[in-house]
């Protein structure tokens, strides 16, 4: 009865219980295990054996307690890390949106004629779009979801967008980047935002 009460008490449920008895028939031993005992020690007993049988469940409980403590600590650290990540990612969203809008307004207001400058603006706008998409994806991941939209992606268009982003920087550094043609002309099935 005492063992069953201990198992029902949340604070005592993990305390190891060992039965020490001269009643050694199978029914008594099975009843001891059925109510939550970890071991059954028959009387008379040898003191070294008793000490060893007491140490074993105590050591196992100590290991379980340490594992629980570390698991909780890891969970707490992961939660704190996710909170900081969510805050940083969320705080990036507004400045990136402002950069994107500013680029669009500048392009419209300046009526850029220089093709190189136009490509630089387009590359900056594509980069801002990509950064905003990554920020939104990180926020979604933080909430336990990731939106994947499969659809056709034109590799030629992807290479053009990369060229628009990279060429102005490469030219500024006095270098050239070669973009090979895609292996086949048709679109591939993927999430174009990944």
C-alpha positions in Angstrom: 0.0 0.0 0.0 2.8 2.4 0.9 4.6 1.7 -2.4 1.4 2.4 -4.4 0.9 5.7 -2.5 4.5 6.7 -3.3 3.9 6.0 -7.0 0.8 8.1 -7.0 2.7 11.1 -5.4 4.4 13.2 -8.1 7.2 14.1 -5.7 7.9 10.5 -4.8 7.1 8.6 -8.0 10.8 8.4 -9.0 12.1 7.3 -5.6 13.5 3.8 -5.9 11.7 1.2 -3.8 13.4 -2.1 -2.7 11.5 -4.8 -1.0 13.2 -6.8 1.8 11.3 -9.9 2.9 11.4 -13.5 4.0 8.3 -14.2 2.0 10.0 -15.5 -1.1 7.2 -17.2 -3.0 6.6 -16.1 -6.6 3.3 -14.4 -5.9 4.8 -12.1 -3.2 7.8 -11.2 -5.4 5.5 -10.4 -8.4 3.2 -8.3 -6.3 6.2 -6.2 -5.1 7.2 -5.5 -8.7 3.5 -4.9 -9.7 3.2 -2.0 -7.2 6.4 -0.4 -8.4 9.3 -2.0 -6.6 12.7 -1.9 -8.4 14.1 -5.0 -6.6 13.2 -7.8 -4.2 15.8 -8.8 -1.7 15.3 -12.1 0.2 16.0 -12.5 3.9 18.4 -13.5 5.1 20.7 -11.4 3.0 24.4 -10.7 2.8 25.3 -7.1 3.8 27.5 -6.6 0.7 24.7 -7.8 -1.6 22.2 -5.5 0.1 24.6 -2.5 -0.3 25.1 -3.3 -4.0 21.4 -3.7 -4.6 20.7 -0.3 -2.9 23.5 1.4 -4.8 22.3 0.2 -8.2 18.9 1.9 -8.3 20.2 5.0 -6.6 22.9 5.3 -9.3 20.2 4.8 -12.0 18.0 7.4 -10.4 20.9 9.8 -10.2 21.6 9.3 -13.9 17.9 9.9 -14.8 17.8 13.0 -12.7 21.0 14.3 -14.4 19.5 13.5 -17.8 16.3 15.3 -16.9 18.2 18.3 -15.7 20.3 18.5 -18.8 17.3 18.0 -21.1 15.5 20.9 -19.3 18.6 23.0 -19.5 19.0 22.3 -23.3 15.3 23.0 -23.8 15.7 26.3 -21.9 18.8 27.3 -24.0 17.1 26.4 -27.2 14.1 28.5 -26.3 16.3 31.5 -25.4 18.2 31.1 -28.6 15.0 30.9 -30.7 13.7 34.0 -28.9 16.8 36.0 -29.8 16.7 34.7 -33.3 13.1 35.6 -33.7 13.8 39.1 -32.3 16.7 39.7 -34.6 14.9 38.3 -37.7 11.8 40.3 -36.9 13.9 43.5 -36.5 15.5 43.0 -39.9 12.2 42.9 -41.6 11.5 46.6 -41.4 14.8 48.0 -42.6 14.8 45.5 -45.5 11.3 46.6 -46.5 12.5 50.2 -46.4 15.5 49.5 -48.6 13.3 47.7 -51.1 10.8 50.6 -51.3 13.5 53.1 -51.5 15.2 51.3 -54.4 11.9 51.2 -56.2 11.2 54.9 -55.7 14.8 55.9 -56.7 14.5 53.9 -59.9 11.2 55.6 -60.8 12.3 59.1 -59.8 15.8 59.0 -61.3 14.6 57.5 -64.7 18.0 55.7 -65.0 19.3 55.6 -68.5 22.7 54.0 -67.9 22.3 50.2 -68.3 25.0 49.4 -65.8 23.4 51.6 -63.1 19.9 50.1 -64.0 21.3 46.6 -63.5 22.9 47.6 -60.2 19.5 48.9 -59.0 17.8 45.7 -60.2 20.4 43.6 -58.5 19.9 45.5 -55.2 16.2 45.1 -55.5 16.5 41.3 -56.2 18.8 41.0 -53.2 16.4 42.9 -50.9 13.6 40.6 -52.1 15.7 37.6 -51.4 16.7 38.8 -47.9 13.0 39.6 -47.1 12.0 36.1 -48.2 14.8 34.6 -46.0 13.6 36.7 -43.0 10.0 35.6 -43.5 11.1 31.9 -43.9 13.1 32.2 -40.6 10.1 33.7 -38.8 8.0 30.8 -40.2 10.5 28.2 -39.0 10.5 29.8 -35.6 6.8 29.2 -35.5 7.3 25.6 -36.5 6.2 25.9 -40.2 7.9 26.3 -43.5 5.9 27.1 -46.6 7.1 25.3 -49.7 5.5 26.1 -53.0 6.5 23.7 -55.8 6.3 25.1 -59.3 8.3 25.5 -62.4 11.5 27.5 -62.2 13.1 28.8 -65.4 16.8 28.3 -65.1 17.5 30.9 -67.7 15.6 33.4 -65.6 17.5 32.4 -62.5 20.8 32.9 -64.2 19.7 36.3 -65.4 18.8 37.3 -61.9 22.1 36.1 -60.6 23.9 38.0 -63.4 21.9 41.2 -62.4 23.0 40.8 -58.8 26.7 39.8 -59.4 27.8 41.6 -62.6 27.8 45.1 -61.2 30.0 44.1 -58.2 32.3 42.0 -60.5 32.7 45.0 -62.9 33.5 47.3 -60.0 36.2 44.9 -58.9 37.5 44.7 -62.5 36.6 41.1 -63.0 34.2 39.1 -65.1 31.9 36.3 -64.1 30.8 33.7 -66.7 27.4 32.3 -66.4 27.0 29.0 -68.4 23.8 28.3 -70.1 21.5 25.8 -68.2 21.9 22.2 -69.2 18.4 22.1 -70.8 16.1 24.9 -71.8 13.0 23.9 -69.9 11.9 24.8 -66.4 12.7 22.6 -63.4 10.2 21.7 -60.6 11.2 23.3 -57.3 10.4 26.1 -54.9 11.7 29.2 -56.6 12.0 31.0 -53.3 14.4 28.4 -51.9 
